[in-house]
């Protein structure tokens, strides 16, 4: 019988990119991390890019219209009208 050897699987190499964050944006990002909304810059950038890719072609007008005719939208409109 021939011995079988296995080699450990290597982690997939993830692409990286360089970007210098403007100071005002960096302060806001640091605040989000310190407030516990994100654990790291990588976590934050991944969430932001995922959101952008999934929503970049969103028809805002249609989304608003759909919300306004929904049960939640109707409740929000009634609440807003009571405040006046």
RAKA-V912740 format. One record per helix or strand. SS is the DSSP state (hx for helix, st for strand). FROM is the first residue (numbers start at 1). TO is the last residue. If there is no record, write none. Layout:
[[SS FROM TO] [SS FROM TO]]
This chain:
[[hx 23 34] [hx 41 55] [hx 60 69] [hx 71 83]]
